[in-house]
């Protein structure tokens, strides 16, 4: 539901003949994003589902995008707010390029910018309903961070948003190490994605994986994973949960 509001100084938007709105509740949303460092760079992964409420309405929503020369961003949450964030980042990168000073914004700078944007919007009680994963490589230094809709942010060797924060992080803590090859990193990410597919009702079996190294960004075509639904726990999911529905 969207709420109309007045400009702090001057006439209201209604008096100006405008119809300005803010997001009070997310409508079309994307679920978990997983990110981790590997030997040569950063890998991000997410499915391409867009849920309209509890309905998986859209099947080809790309939620991983390159930012400038050195960064990748992945987003959970409201898709339209993510599109707004991409506009902000486009303006930031264009402004930075206008200086033509031979330097360019790295992932740490972009992440710090996003931290300020998310916290600023939260303080205006008009948050952007997203959790963002920002990864990149610059001057041989790998960077991976996350920020949520109220501006809480941190860096780590592996991160996840949404359901992935509960289901994928334990797997990553147990199996991640700094010398992962790209192939090993993909296998680890796919293991997490498969667990999320089984347990997250908003996940779909259509995934996008992207990597960033010193050589640049590669966003791979979408693909599906082989699944098995014959587990005994799936046959009678309420077994052992007396009193539940």
N, C-alpha and C positions, 0 to 999 in steps of 0.2 A: 504494500500500500504506500502510495506517495503522498507527501504532505506539502502544501504550499507554504511559502514563507515570505516575509517582507525583507527588502533590502535594509541594512542597518542605518543608512543615511539616504534620505530622499524618498520618492514615492514608492508605493508598493508595486509589485510586479503586475497585479491586476490593473492598477491605474495606468501602467505603461502598456497595457494590452498584451503582456507576455504571460507565459504559463510555465513558470520555473518550478521544478520539482526536485526532491531528494529521495534517495533510496532509504526506506524504512525497513523493508524486508526484502531479502533476496528472492528473485523470481527464477531465472535460469542459472543453474549453478554447475560447476565442475567439482569433482571429488579430488582424491589425493594426488600430490606430486611427490616424487622421490628424487633426491639428489645425493650424489656421493663423489668424493675425490677418488681418482685412480692414478696409476703411475704417471700417465702423460697429461692428465687434465681433469675435467669435470664431466660427469654424465648426469643428465636429467631424464626423467621418464614420467609419463602420465597417460591415462586413457583419453579418448576423444569424445566421451559422453557429455551431453548437456541435459541436465534434469530440470524439467518444468514442474516444480513441486516434487512429488514422488514419481512422476512420469518421465521415463527416459525419452525425451522428445527429440533431441538432436544427437546424431551419431558421429558427426565429423567436426567437432569443435576442437581446433588446435589451440592448446593452452601453453605451448612452449614457443618462445620467440627470441631471436637474436636482438641484442641491444648494443649498438655501436660496434666497435672492432673487437672488444675483449670480453663481452658478457652474454650470458643467456639468462632468461627469466622464465619461470613457470608459475602458474597461478591456480589456486583453488578458490572456490567461492563464486560470487556473482560475475557473470560473463560481461555484462555491460560496464560494470565498474573496472574490470580488467582492461576493457577497451579504452576507458577514460585514462587509466594509468599509462597505457601505451602511448596515448596522445601526449601526456606530460613528458614521457621519456623521449619521444621524437623531438619535441621542442628543446629538451635539454641537450640532446646530441647535436642538433642543428646549431644551437647557440654556441656549443663548445667548438664545433668545426669552423664557425665563423671567425674565430680568433686566428686560425691558420698559423699556429705557433709550433707545429710539429709535435705537439702533445695531444693525447686523447684520454678521455675518462676511462678509468679502469673499473673492475667490478667492485672494489671497496668503496670508491667514490659513488657509484650508482646505488649501492646498497645503503650508504649513509643518506643519500638523497631520499630514497624510498622510506627510510625510517622516519625522516622529518615530515614527509608528506602524510604518511599514515597517522602519525601522532598528532599532527596539526589538524587533520580532518576529524580525528577522534575528539579533540578538544572543542571543536565546533559542534559536537553532537551530530555530525554528518559524516560518519565513517564510510570509507570504501570497504565493502564487505568481501575482503580477500585475505588469504594468506599467500605470501609470495616467497618463492625460492629464487635466489640470485646467485649465480655461479660464474666463474670466469678465470682466465689466465692472463697475466700481464707481466712481462719481464721475468718469466720463469716462475712466478709466484702464483700458486693456485689459491683460489678464494671461494668459499661457499658459505652463504648466510641465509637467514630466513627472517621475515617480519610478518606479523599478523595485523589484523584490522585495528587494533588499539595501539600499535606502535611497539609492541614487545618484540625484541630482536636479539639474535645471537648468531655466532659463527660456530661451525663444527665440521668434522670430517665427513659426516653423513647427516642428512636432515630428511624430514618428511612432514607433510601437512595432512590435515583432515584425519580420516580413519588410519592413514598410514603412520601417524604419530604414535598410535597405540599398537598396531599390528606389524608394521614393517620395522620400526626402530629396534625392537628386541632381536630380530634376525640380523639387522645390520651391526648391532653391537657385538653379536656373537661371531660373525663371519667376516667382517670388514678388516682389511689390513692395507697399509699404505702402498704396498708393491703390487696391487692388483693390476693385471693387464686389462686391456679393453674387453677382451672376450670374457675374462673372469668377472669383470664388473657388470657386463650385460647379463650373465647368468645369475648373479646375485640380485640384480634389479628385477629380472624376470621372476625369480622365486618370490620376491616381495609382491610383485604385481599379481601373481597367481593367488597368493593368500588373500589379497584384497578382493580379487574377483570372486572368490568363494564366499567371502564374509561381508562385503560391502554391497548393499543392494543398489547403490548408485553407480557401481563400476560396470563397465562393459568390456567385452573381449575384443578390443581394438585399441592398440597401443602405439604411442609415438615415443621414440628414444632420440635424444640429441646429445652430442658431445661438443666440447670446446677445448682446443689445445692451442699451443703457440701458433700452429698453422692456420687456425681459423675455426669456424663453426660448421658442423655437419648435422643436419636434421634428417634422420632416416625416414623412409616411407613407413606408413602405418602397417601394422601386421597383427595377427592374432596368435594366441598361445594354445597349445594342445591342453585340453582339460579332461578331468575324470570325475564324474559325479556319482560313482558307485560306492563311495565311502559309507560305512554303516551309520555314521553319525548323521549323514544327510538323509537316510531312509526314514529315520524317526527322530527328528531334531529335538522333540520335547521329552524324550526318554531321560529319566533321571531328574526331571524338573517338575516334580509333583506340585500341583496347585497352580501351575502356569496355564496360559491359554492353550 
